[in-house]
Amino acid sequence: MHRDHVAHTFVQQREARFVASVRAELAAEYQAGRLREGLDLDVIARLITAQIEGIQPAWLGDPSVDVAVHLAALTDRIRKTVDG
């Protein structure tokens, strides 16, 4: 969205709040020892946000798209494995 658009600030702030909330949840999971070591939580927060925002229109176009399955596929890759 162009910065001169009337909704630009609203959309930008909404996105920033969403990314920050995802980042906070990731930090809590990391502190609890449930995420792999060495993750850049800022990058992961953006990846999760992008996936959620991208999969929603796919689901709207095709209700057989399982949003939860897609999100779980990503989060499974950042979780700590049982052996470390």
C-alpha positions as YAML, in Angstrom:
chain: A
units: angstrom
residues:
- id: 1
  name: MET
  ca: [0.00, 0.00, 0.00]
- id: 2
  name: HIS
  ca: [1.37, 3.39, -0.94]
- id: 3
  name: ARG
  ca: [2.37, 5.58, 2.01]
- id: 4
  name: ASP
  ca: [0.05, 8.36, 0.79]
- id: 5
  name: HIS
  ca: [-2.98, 6.08, 0.99]
- id: 6
  name: VAL
  ca: [-5.40, 7.09, 3.74]
- id: 7
  name: ALA
  ca: [-5.20, 3.64, 5.38]
- id: 8
  name: HIS
  ca: [-1.41, 3.31, 5.17]
- id: 9
  name: THR
  ca: [-0.70, 4.22, 8.80]
- id: 10
  name: PHE
  ca: [-3.53, 2.04, 10.10]
- id: 11
  name: VAL
  ca: [-2.35, -1.00, 8.11]
- id: 12
  name: GLN
  ca: [1.28, -0.42, 9.05]
- id: 13
  name: GLN
  ca: [0.46, -0.15, 12.77]
- id: 14
  name: ARG
  ca: [-1.84, -3.17, 12.66]
- id: 15
  name: GLU
  ca: [0.89, -5.24, 11.01]
- id: 16
  name: ALA
  ca: [3.48, -4.05, 13.56]
- id: 17
  name: ARG
  ca: [1.18, -5.02, 16.45]
- id: 18
  name: PHE
  ca: [0.54, -8.45, 14.96]
- id: 19
  name: VAL
  ca: [4.23, -9.15, 14.36]
- id: 20
  name: ALA
  ca: [5.04, -7.93, 17.89]
- id: 21
  name: SER
  ca: [2.42, -10.24, 19.39]
- id: 22
  name: VAL
  ca: [3.78, -13.23, 17.46]
- id: 23
  name: ARG
  ca: [7.33, -12.25, 18.52]
- id: 24
  name: ALA
  ca: [6.22, -12.09, 22.17]
- id: 25
  name: GLU
  ca: [4.70, -15.57, 21.97]
- id: 26
  name: LEU
  ca: [7.87, -16.89, 20.35]
- id: 27
  name: ALA
  ca: [9.98, -15.33, 23.11]
- id: 28
  name: ALA
  ca: [7.84, -17.03, 25.74]
- id: 29
  name: GLU
  ca: [8.19, -20.38, 23.96]
- id: 30
  name: TYR
  ca: [11.95, -19.85, 23.62]
- id: 31
  name: GLN
  ca: [12.31, -19.00, 27.32]
- id: 32
  name: ALA
  ca: [10.33, -22.13, 28.18]
- id: 33
  name: GLY
  ca: [12.85, -24.19, 26.20]
- id: 34
  name: ARG
  ca: [10.40, -25.32, 23.53]
- id: 35
  name: LEU
  ca: [12.16, -23.78, 20.51]
- id: 36
  name: ARG
  ca: [15.42, -24.69, 18.82]
- id: 37
  name: GLU
  ca: [18.53, -22.76, 19.79]
- id: 38
  name: GLY
  ca: [19.88, -20.06, 17.50]
- id: 39
  name: LEU
  ca: [16.59, -18.91, 15.98]
- id: 40
  name: ASP
  ca: [16.23, -15.26, 15.02]
- id: 41
  name: LEU
  ca: [12.85, -14.64, 16.63]
- id: 42
  name: ASP
  ca: [12.30, -11.43, 14.64]
- id: 43
  name: VAL
  ca: [12.69, -13.34, 11.38]
- id: 44
  name: ILE
  ca: [10.53, -16.23, 12.57]
- id: 45
  name: ALA
  ca: [7.81, -13.79, 13.71]
- id: 46
  name: ARG
  ca: [7.76, -12.25, 10.21]
- id: 47
  name: LEU
  ca: [7.68, -15.70, 8.57]
- id: 48
  name: ILE
  ca: [4.74, -16.81, 10.69]
- id: 49
  name: THR
  ca: [2.93, -13.53, 10.04]
- id: 50
  name: ALA
  ca: [3.53, -13.83, 6.30]
- id: 51
  name: GLN
  ca: [2.31, -17.42, 6.29]
- id: 52
  name: ILE
  ca: [-0.87, -16.54, 8.16]
- id: 53
  name: GLU
  ca: [-1.59, -13.57, 5.92]
- id: 54
  name: GLY
  ca: [-0.86, -15.63, 2.81]
- id: 55
  name: ILE
  ca: [-2.76, -18.78, 3.70]
- id: 56
  name: GLN
  ca: [-5.97, -16.95, 4.63]
- id: 57
  name: PRO
  ca: [-6.77, -15.86, 1.05]
- id: 58
  name: ALA
  ca: [-5.91, -19.36, -0.16]
- id: 59
  name: TRP
  ca: [-8.42, -20.77, 2.34]
- id: 60
  name: LEU
  ca: [-11.05, -18.22, 1.26]
- id: 61
  name: GLY
  ca: [-10.62, -19.41, -2.32]
- id: 62
  name: ASP
  ca: [-10.50, -23.08, -1.40]
- id: 63
  name: PRO
  ca: [-12.03, -24.05, 1.97]
- id: 64
  name: SER
  ca: [-10.25, -27.41, 1.80]
- id: 65
  name: VAL
  ca: [-6.98, -25.59, 2.57]
- id: 66
  name: ASP
  ca: [-6.34, -26.41, 6.22]
- id: 67
  name: VAL
  ca: [-4.84, -23.29, 7.80]
- id: 68
  name: ALA
  ca: [-3.92, -25.09, 11.03]
- id: 69
  name: VAL
  ca: [-2.06, -27.85, 9.19]
- id: 70
  name: HIS
  ca: [-0.02, -25.29, 7.26]
- id: 71
  name: LEU
  ca: [0.84, -23.32, 10.39]
- id: 72
  name: ALA
  ca: [1.77, -26.52, 12.24]
- id: 73
  name: ALA
  ca: [4.10, -27.50, 9.39]
- id: 74
  name: LEU
  ca: [6.04, -24.27, 9.93]
- id: 75
  name: THR
  ca: [6.03, -24.33, 13.71]
- id: 76
  name: ASP
  ca: [7.17, -27.96, 13.74]
- id: 77
  name: ARG
  ca: [10.41, -26.77, 12.14]
- id: 78
  name: ILE
  ca: [11.21, -24.32, 14.91]
- id: 79
  name: ARG
  ca: [10.32, -26.51, 17.88]
- id: 80
  name: LYS
  ca: [13.06, -28.22, 19.82]
- id: 81
  name: THR
  ca: [13.23, -31.91, 19.05]
- id: 82
  name: VAL
  ca: [12.95, -34.50, 21.79]
- id: 83
  name: ASP
  ca: [16.66, -35.29, 21.55]
- id: 84
  name: GLY
  ca: [17.78, -31.68, 21.72]
...
